Amino acid sequence: MAVARQIFRDAMARLGAAVNVITSDGPAGRAGCTASAVCSVTDDPPTLLLCLNRASENNASFKKNGVVCVNTLGHGHEELSGVFAGRTGVDIVGRFAAAQWRKGATGAPILADASVAFDCTISQCVEVGTHTVFFCEVQEIVLGEADQGLIYFGRSYHRLGGSAEGQ
């Protein structure tokens, strides 16, 4: 018995997840999007997985570039998340103009003030239903401020950590 698509989506909205901006650069040019479907796979070798809809314009770019950076956002990045999610209608140049970046070891853009950035080479892609699962081997980690994170839960943003003062 199959679960209805909408029920699955409603259930997944109750599974809180870190908000990430995934970036890439290389032969296909700069690309980037917002994603919450990211998790660890193994620490030997350090590997993450990223799920991205096959219909996304970024899917082919990530594959062609062979590299991505998973930039985990903090509480002050709600607007940047929306920009990379395509909610503002700006093109890729405008998306990258919305923040400060540096080039990582792989050439992928690293967000200057990310809570943490995982600069990765794509080691494997598996097509599952409507999505591609990218297995991403971590080449560099940049640790930023970790006092206040940002998660997506119940179809909205929520802050994590830090003191109640100033919130």
C-alpha positions as a Markdown table, in Angstrom:
| # | Residue | x | y | z |
|---|---|---|---|---|
| 1 | Met | 0.0 | 0.0 | 0.0 |
| 2 | Ala | 1.5 | 3.3 | -1.1 |
| 3 | Val | 1.5 | 6.5 | 1.0 |
| 4 | Ala | -0.1 | 9.4 | -0.7 |
| 5 | Arg | 2.3 | 12.1 | -1.9 |
| 6 | Gln | 0.7 | 15.0 | 0.0 |
| 7 | Ile | 0.6 | 13.0 | 3.3 |
| 8 | Phe | 4.3 | 12.2 | 2.9 |
| 9 | Arg | 5.0 | 15.9 | 2.3 |
| 10 | Asp | 3.0 | 17.0 | 5.3 |
| 11 | Ala | 4.8 | 14.4 | 7.4 |
| 12 | Met | 8.2 | 15.6 | 6.2 |
| 13 | Ala | 7.3 | 19.2 | 7.2 |
| 14 | Arg | 7.4 | 17.9 | 10.8 |
| 15 | Leu | 11.0 | 16.7 | 10.4 |
| 16 | Gly | 13.1 | 19.7 | 11.3 |
| 17 | Ala | 16.3 | 20.1 | 9.3 |
| 18 | Ala | 19.2 | 22.5 | 9.0 |
| 19 | Val | 18.9 | 25.1 | 6.2 |
| 20 | Asn | 21.7 | 25.1 | 3.7 |
| 21 | Val | 22.8 | 27.0 | 0.6 |
| 22 | Ile | 24.4 | 24.6 | -1.8 |
| 23 | Thr | 26.9 | 26.2 | -4.2 |
| 24 | Ser | 29.0 | 25.0 | -7.0 |
| 25 | Asp | 31.4 | 26.4 | -9.7 |
| 26 | Gly | 33.3 | 24.8 | -12.6 |
| 27 | Pro | 32.7 | 24.0 | -16.3 |
| 28 | Ala | 28.9 | 24.6 | -15.9 |
| 29 | Gly | 29.5 | 27.9 | -14.2 |
| 30 | Arg | 28.2 | 29.1 | -10.8 |
| 31 | Ala | 25.1 | 27.4 | -9.4 |
| 32 | Gly | 23.3 | 27.5 | -6.1 |
| 33 | Cys | 20.1 | 26.6 | -4.3 |
| 34 | Thr | 18.6 | 26.2 | -0.8 |
| 35 | Ala | 18.3 | 22.7 | 0.5 |
| 36 | Ser | 17.4 | 21.0 | 3.7 |
| 37 | Ala | 17.8 | 17.4 | 2.5 |
| 38 | Val | 21.4 | 17.0 | 3.7 |
| 39 | Cys | 22.8 | 14.5 | 6.1 |
| 40 | Ser | 26.0 | 12.7 | 7.1 |
| 41 | Val | 26.8 | 9.3 | 5.6 |
| 42 | Thr | 30.1 | 8.3 | 7.1 |
| 43 | Asp | 33.2 | 9.8 | 8.7 |
| 44 | Asp | 35.6 | 7.6 | 6.8 |
| 45 | Pro | 35.9 | 9.1 | 4.3 |
| 46 | Pro | 33.9 | 12.1 | 5.5 |
| 47 | Thr | 30.8 | 12.0 | 3.3 |
| 48 | Leu | 27.5 | 13.9 | 3.1 |
| 49 | Leu | 24.5 | 13.2 | 1.0 |
| 50 | Leu | 22.4 | 15.8 | -0.7 |
| 51 | Cys | 19.0 | 15.2 | -2.3 |
| 52 | Leu | 18.0 | 17.5 | -5.2 |
| 53 | Asn | 15.0 | 17.4 | -7.5 |
| 54 | Arg | 16.1 | 16.2 | -11.0 |
| 55 | Ala | 14.0 | 19.1 | -12.5 |
| 56 | Ser | 16.1 | 21.7 | -10.7 |
| 57 | Glu | 18.3 | 23.8 | -13.0 |
| 58 | Asn | 21.1 | 23.2 | -10.5 |
| 59 | Asn | 21.0 | 19.4 | -10.8 |
| 60 | Ala | 22.8 | 19.3 | -14.2 |
| 61 | Ser | 25.2 | 22.0 | -13.1 |
| 62 | Phe | 26.2 | 20.2 | -9.9 |
| 63 | Lys | 26.9 | 17.0 | -11.9 |
| 64 | Lys | 28.9 | 18.8 | -14.6 |
| 65 | Asn | 31.0 | 20.8 | -12.1 |
| 66 | Gly | 31.5 | 17.7 | -9.9 |
| 67 | Val | 31.8 | 19.8 | -6.8 |
| 68 | Val | 29.5 | 21.4 | -4.2 |
| 69 | Cys | 29.8 | 23.3 | -1.0 |
| 70 | Val | 27.1 | 22.8 | 1.7 |
| 71 | Asn | 26.9 | 26.1 | 3.5 |
| 72 | Thr | 24.9 | 25.7 | 6.7 |
| 73 | Leu | 23.0 | 28.9 | 7.6 |
| 74 | Gly | 22.7 | 30.7 | 10.9 |
| 75 | His | 19.7 | 32.6 | 12.2 |
| 76 | Gly | 20.6 | 35.8 | 10.4 |
| 77 | His | 20.4 | 34.1 | 7.0 |
| 78 | Glu | 16.7 | 33.7 | 6.4 |
| 79 | Glu | 16.7 | 36.3 | 3.6 |
| 80 | Leu | 19.7 | 34.6 | 1.9 |
| 81 | Ser | 17.9 | 31.3 | 2.1 |
| 82 | Gly | 14.9 | 32.8 | 0.3 |
| 83 | Val | 17.2 | 34.4 | -2.4 |
| 84 | Phe | 18.8 | 31.0 | -3.2 |
| 85 | Ala | 15.4 | 29.3 | -3.0 |
| 86 | Gly | 14.3 | 31.4 | -5.9 |
| 87 | Arg | 11.7 | 33.4 | -4.0 |
| 88 | Thr | 13.1 | 36.8 | -5.1 |
| 89 | Gly | 13.4 | 36.1 | -8.8 |
| 90 | Val | 17.0 | 37.3 | -9.0 |
| 91 | Asp | 19.3 | 35.5 | -11.4 |
| 92 | Ile | 22.4 | 33.5 | -10.3 |
| 93 | Val | 24.6 | 36.7 | -10.4 |
| 94 | Gly | 22.1 | 38.4 | -8.1 |
| 95 | Arg | 22.0 | 35.4 | -5.8 |
| 96 | Phe | 25.8 | 35.5 | -5.2 |
| 97 | Ala | 25.8 | 39.3 | -4.9 |
| 98 | Ala | 23.6 | 38.9 | -1.8 |
| 99 | Ala | 26.5 | 37.6 | 0.4 |
| 100 | Gln | 30.3 | 37.4 | 0.7 |
| 101 | Trp | 32.0 | 34.3 | -0.7 |
| 102 | Arg | 35.5 | 32.8 | -1.0 |
| 103 | Lys | 36.7 | 30.0 | -3.2 |
| 104 | Gly | 37.1 | 26.6 | -1.4 |
| 105 | Ala | 39.6 | 23.9 | -2.1 |
| 106 | Thr | 37.4 | 22.4 | -4.8 |
| 107 | Gly | 36.6 | 25.8 | -6.4 |
| 108 | Ala | 33.1 | 25.9 | -5.0 |
| 109 | Pro | 32.0 | 29.1 | -3.3 |
| 110 | Ile | 32.1 | 29.1 | 0.5 |
| 111 | Leu | 29.8 | 31.5 | 2.3 |
| 112 | Ala | 32.0 | 33.8 | 4.4 |
| 113 | Asp | 29.7 | 33.7 | 7.5 |
| 114 | Ala | 28.3 | 30.2 | 7.3 |
| 115 | Ser | 27.8 | 28.3 | 10.6 |
| 116 | Val | 29.8 | 25.6 | 8.9 |
| 117 | Ala | 30.8 | 24.9 | 5.3 |
| 118 | Phe | 31.5 | 21.5 | 3.8 |
| 119 | Asp | 33.5 | 21.8 | 0.5 |
| 120 | Cys | 33.0 | 18.6 | -1.4 |
| 121 | Thr | 33.7 | 16.6 | -4.5 |
| 122 | Ile | 30.8 | 14.6 | -5.8 |
| 123 | Ser | 31.7 | 10.9 | -5.6 |
| 124 | Gln | 28.5 | 9.3 | -6.7 |
| 125 | Cys | 25.0 | 10.2 | -8.0 |
| 126 | Val | 22.0 | 7.9 | -7.6 |
| 127 | Glu | 18.6 | 8.6 | -9.3 |
| 128 | Val | 15.7 | 7.8 | -7.0 |
| 129 | Gly | 12.2 | 8.8 | -8.1 |
| 130 | Thr | 12.1 | 12.6 | -8.7 |
| 131 | His | 15.4 | 13.3 | -7.1 |
| 132 | Thr | 19.1 | 12.7 | -7.4 |
| 133 | Val | 21.0 | 11.7 | -4.3 |
| 134 | Phe | 24.5 | 13.2 | -4.5 |
| 135 | Phe | 27.2 | 11.5 | -2.3 |
| 136 | Cys | 29.7 | 14.3 | -1.5 |
| 137 | Glu | 33.1 | 13.6 | -0.2 |
| 138 | Val | 34.3 | 16.4 | 2.1 |
| 139 | Gln | 37.6 | 18.0 | 1.1 |
| 140 | Glu | 37.6 | 21.0 | 3.4 |
| 141 | Ile | 35.5 | 22.1 | 6.4 |
| 142 | Val | 35.3 | 25.8 | 7.5 |
| 143 | Leu | 33.8 | 26.2 | 11.0 |
| 144 | Gly | 32.0 | 29.5 | 11.6 |
| 145 | Glu | 30.0 | 30.8 | 14.5 |
| 146 | Ala | 27.8 | 28.0 | 15.9 |
| 147 | Asp | 25.9 | 29.8 | 18.6 |
| 148 | Gln | 22.7 | 30.2 | 16.7 |
| 149 | Gly | 21.5 | 27.9 | 14.0 |
| 150 | Leu | 18.6 | 28.0 | 11.6 |
| 151 | Ile | 16.2 | 25.1 | 11.0 |
| 152 | Tyr | 13.2 | 24.6 | 8.8 |
| 153 | Phe | 10.2 | 23.0 | 10.5 |
| 154 | Gly | 6.5 | 23.2 | 9.9 |
| 155 | Arg | 7.1 | 25.1 | 6.6 |
| 156 | Ser | 8.8 | 28.0 | 8.5 |
| 157 | Tyr | 12.2 | 29.0 | 9.9 |
| 158 | His | 13.1 | 28.6 | 13.6 |
| 159 | Arg | 16.2 | 29.7 | 15.5 |
| 160 | Leu | 18.2 | 27.3 | 17.6 |
| 161 | Gly | 20.7 | 28.0 | 20.4 |
| 162 | Gly | 22.0 | 31.2 | 21.8 |
| 163 | Ser | 20.6 | 33.0 | 24.8 |
| 164 | Ala | 17.0 | 34.3 | 25.0 |
| 165 | Glu | 18.5 | 37.8 | 25.4 |
| 166 | Gly | 18.2 | 39.8 | 22.1 |
| 167 | Gln | 15.9 | 37.3 | 20.4 |
